[in-house]
Amino acid sequence: MSERLQGRNSIWITGASSGIGEALALALGRGGHRLVITGRRRDALDEVAAQCAGNITCAPADTTDSEQLAALAPVLESDGPLNMAILNAGTCEYLDVAEYQSAVIERNLTTNVIGTARCIDIALPALRRARAQGQSATLVIVGSSAWWFPFGRAEGYGASKAALGYLAHSLRADLAAEGIDVVLVSPGFVKTPLTDRNDFPMPFLVTAEDAAERIVSGLARGRNDIAFPRRFTWLLKALGALPQPLIDRMAASMARSADQGPGSGPTPNNTQPKTASQENRE
Ligand SMILES: NC(=O)c1ccc[n+]([C@@H]2O[C@H](COP(=O)([O-])OP(=O)(O)OC[C@H]3O[C@@H](n4cnc5c(N)ncnc54)[C@H](OP(=O)(O)O)[C@@H]3O)[C@@H](O)[C@H]2O)c1
């Protein structure tokens, strides 16, 4: 039985002003946990806090800014040791290869990789102090399943999420001896403001509430790798395990086919979000 999320935990969630992070805050708040929520938009954080049951502190910051994070650090432990940091803040910007610009790659990497790494600057010492007091300590990194197959236009986003996958697994190895868990979350398509901008079909889309439910349930069950929805992630895993020349042909054909983006391909064009129970029936 996992100790995670047993009793009342102190949890820091980044990217909690919308989408998956907001839904996680609402779900974990209902569970009676003490939350610190971060995003750049103070007003959006206040709105989340107003809907959230229990003890919640808004701590706005740009996660790419070390000085803002250093100022925020004391808040993480203002009501006891920090048991969990959910580093979820992220962006997704697609590349138009005809107008290739390294700036697109840089913006994806800066927010998703450097921002996450900078959050670990303040989260890890706090998690170590929780362990020193015999409490559970879990670092959660929200990656993506998108990088398991080379989708066109996703060069910057996919590279950033591949880096987060490596970062999480490597940190897991280094922190195991200290009893600090490192969890990698790899969602498929989730309906949020981030994906509302997408102009291509998003197979097996789930709601942010379903995503939060799956993440919280996986955390509570002690899972270290949480990927969903299963039909989408299994399909991507299977495609990604094919011989590279075959992957290259499929990826190039998907990139050529129509004016579609990442997520287009051999999967059904079902863009209606699925509920967790629908997914479980599949
Ligand atoms: N939606 C999907 O299909 C999907 C799939 C796989 C993985 N993901 C990952 O899930 C995470 C959440 O995405 P989402 O879909 O929920 O998108 P979202 O609704 O756009 O949420 C992104 C969150 O990140 C915050 N954020 C972005 N840049 C930030 C910065 N520099 N400093 C602080 N906060 C920042 C935003 O807050 P402010 O605007 O207030 O700063 C917002 O709260 C991301 O890491 C994304 O890559 C999403």
The ligand as an SDF file (V2000), in Angstrom:
LIG
                    3D

 48 52  0  0  0  0  0  0  0  0999 V2000
   -3.7540   19.0090  -22.8310 N   0  0  0  0  0  0  0  0  0  0  0  0
   -3.1180   17.9530  -23.3300 C   0  0  0  0  0  0  0  0  0  0  0  0
   -3.5900   17.2650  -24.2730 O   0  0  0  0  0  0  0  0  0  0  0  0
   -1.7940   17.5520  -22.7660 C   0  0  0  0  0  0  0  0  0  0  0  0
   -1.2400   16.3210  -23.1880 C   0  0  0  0  0  0  0  0  0  0  0  0
   -0.0190   15.9240  -22.6790 C   0  0  0  0  0  0  0  0  0  0  0  0
    0.6450   16.7240  -21.7650 C   0  0  0  0  0  0  0  0  0  0  0  0
    0.1050   17.9210  -21.3770 N   0  0  0  0  0  0  0  0  0  0  0  0
    0.8580   18.7320  -20.4230 C   0  0  0  0  0  0  0  0  0  0  0  0
    0.0390   19.0400  -19.3130 O   0  0  0  0  0  0  0  0  0  0  0  0
    0.4930   20.2680  -18.7420 C   0  0  0  0  0  0  0  0  0  0  0  0
   -0.7070   21.1750  -18.5230 C   0  0  0  0  0  0  0  0  0  0  0  0
   -1.2360   21.4890  -19.7930 O   0  0  0  0  0  0  0  0  0  0  0  0
   -2.7650   21.8840  -20.0240 P   0  0  0  0  0  0  0  0  0  0  0  0
   -3.2110   21.1260  -21.1940 O   0  0  0  0  0  0  0  0  0  0  0  0
   -3.5300   21.8300  -18.7610 O   0  0  0  0  0  0  0  0  0  0  0  0
   -2.5760   23.3850  -20.5440 O   0  0  0  0  0  0  0  0  0  0  0  0
   -3.1060   24.8060  -20.0240 P   0  0  0  0  0  0  0  0  0  0  0  0
   -4.5480   24.7350  -19.6660 O   0  0  0  0  0  0  0  0  0  0  0  0
   -2.6620   25.7760  -21.0550 O   0  0  0  0  0  0  0  0  0  0  0  0
   -2.2810   25.0050  -18.6930 O   0  0  0  0  0  0  0  0  0  0  0  0
   -0.9310   25.3650  -18.7020 C   0  0  0  0  0  0  0  0  0  0  0  0
   -0.6110   25.8890  -17.3220 C   0  0  0  0  0  0  0  0  0  0  0  0
    0.8010   26.1630  -17.2720 O   0  0  0  0  0  0  0  0  0  0  0  0
    0.9740   27.4580  -16.7480 C   0  0  0  0  0  0  0  0  0  0  0  0
    2.1980   28.0330  -17.2740 N   0  0  0  0  0  0  0  0  0  0  0  0
    2.6050   28.0740  -18.5610 C   0  0  0  0  0  0  0  0  0  0  0  0
    3.7780   28.7100  -18.6510 N   0  0  0  0  0  0  0  0  0  0  0  0
    4.1090   29.0680  -17.3830 C   0  0  0  0  0  0  0  0  0  0  0  0
    5.1970   29.7660  -16.8270 C   0  0  0  0  0  0  0  0  0  0  0  0
    6.2290   30.2260  -17.5720 N   0  0  0  0  0  0  0  0  0  0  0  0
    5.2210   29.9780  -15.4970 N   0  0  0  0  0  0  0  0  0  0  0  0
    4.1970   29.5290  -14.7200 C   0  0  0  0  0  0  0  0  0  0  0  0
    3.1410   28.8660  -15.1880 N   0  0  0  0  0  0  0  0  0  0  0  0
    3.1040   28.6460  -16.5110 C   0  0  0  0  0  0  0  0  0  0  0  0
   -0.2720   28.2310  -17.1630 C   0  0  0  0  0  0  0  0  0  0  0  0
   -0.5100   29.2720  -16.2400 O   0  0  0  0  0  0  0  0  0  0  0  0
   -0.4050   30.8460  -16.5740 P   0  0  0  0  0  0  0  0  0  0  0  0
   -0.9070   31.0420  -17.9580 O   0  0  0  0  0  0  0  0  0  0  0  0
   -1.2550   31.4720  -15.4910 O   0  0  0  0  0  0  0  0  0  0  0  0
    1.0430   31.1380  -16.4000 O   0  0  0  0  0  0  0  0  0  0  0  0
   -1.3480   27.1690  -17.0010 C   0  0  0  0  0  0  0  0  0  0  0  0
   -1.7900   27.1090  -15.6660 O   0  0  0  0  0  0  0  0  0  0  0  0
    1.5360   20.8240  -19.7060 C   0  0  0  0  0  0  0  0  0  0  0  0
    2.8220   20.5020  -19.2240 O   0  0  0  0  0  0  0  0  0  0  0  0
    1.2600   20.0800  -20.9930 C   0  0  0  0  0  0  0  0  0  0  0  0
    2.3900   19.9560  -21.8160 O   0  0  0  0  0  0  0  0  0  0  0  0
   -1.0930   18.3440  -21.8500 C   0  0  0  0  0  0  0  0  0  0  0  0
  1  2  1  0
  2  3  2  0
  2  4  1  0
  4  5  1  0
  4 48  2  0
  5  6  2  0
  6  7  1  0
  7  8  2  0
  8  9  1  0
  8 48  1  0
  9 10  1  0
  9 46  1  0
 10 11  1  0
 11 12  1  0
 11 44  1  0
 12 13  1  0
 13 14  1  0
 14 15  2  0
 14 16  1  0
 14 17  1  0
 17 18  1  0
 18 19  2  0
 18 20  1  0
 18 21  1  0
 21 22  1  0
 22 23  1  0
 23 24  1  0
 23 42  1  0
 24 25  1  0
 25 26  1  0
 25 36  1  0
 26 27  1  0
 26 35  1  0
 27 28  2  0
 28 29  1  0
 29 30  1  0
 29 35  2  0
 30 31  1  0
 30 32  2  0
 32 33  1  0
 33 34  2  0
 34 35  1  0
 36 37  1  0
 36 42  1  0
 37 38  1  0
 38 39  2  0
 38 40  1  0
 38 41  1  0
 42 43  1  0
 44 45  1  0
 44 46  1  0
 46 47  1  0
M  CHG  2   8   1  16  -1
M  END
$$$$
